[in-house]
Amino acid sequence: MRTDDIVRAWRDQDYFLGLSPAQRASLPANPAGLVELSSDALSNVLGASHNTCFVSCQCDTCFSARTMCCCP
């Protein structure tokens, strides 16, 4: 498999899933390794919650659709 195809398989899940089982088995391990985030880490990602106001907001209630603060 060409280097370009290997890198594409690492980066593009659809391309990877389109490879045959033999082609997948022949891929070298991705040098970046597997990256997994814990639930705690994901809960701290800005935008992960639809109930988060902007930092400057002083109220407890937010618009859930766009995370826009309801404060004046």
N, C-alpha and C positions, 0 to 999 in steps of 0.2 A: 504494500500500500504506500502511496506517495506521501511525503511529509505534509503537503497541503490537505490531503484527505484525512490524515490523522488529526491534525489541528482542527479541522472542521468538525470531525466527529466529537472531539472534546468540547467544542463550543456550541454546537448546534444539536440539540436533543432530537429534533425531527430527523436530521440526517443520520445521527447515531442509531435511532430506532429503525431506520430504513436499511441498515446494513444486515447482512446475513449473520446468523449465529457464529459462523466460522470467522467472518471478518471482525466481529466484535471481540472474539476471543484472541485474535491476533494483535489487537491494539495494545500498545504499551500503556503503562499507567500514566495518568495525567500528572505532570510534575507539580502542579498546584495542589494535588491531593483532593480529597473529599472535604468539602466545607459544610459543616452543619452548625446551625445556631440553636441554642437552647430556647425553650419557651420563654424563660425569663429575659433573655437577650432580645428576642423578637418583640416582647411586650414593651420594651423601652425604645423601639424604633419610632421616630416621629412620623405620624400618619398611620400607624398601625391601629390606632383606636379612632373610632368615629365620634367619640365623645370628648375629645381633647380640645380645649380652647387654646388660643395663642398665648404665649408666655406672658404678655402684657395684660391679659384679661384678669379682671378682679371678681368675676361672678362664678357660680358653680354650674350654671346651665349653658349648654352650647347647642347650636344647630347641628344635628347629627349628619346631615347630608354632605356638608362641605367643611366641617370643623371650623366654621366661622363663629366667633364669639358673639354672644347676644348682648354684650355690654354696649352702652352708647359710645 
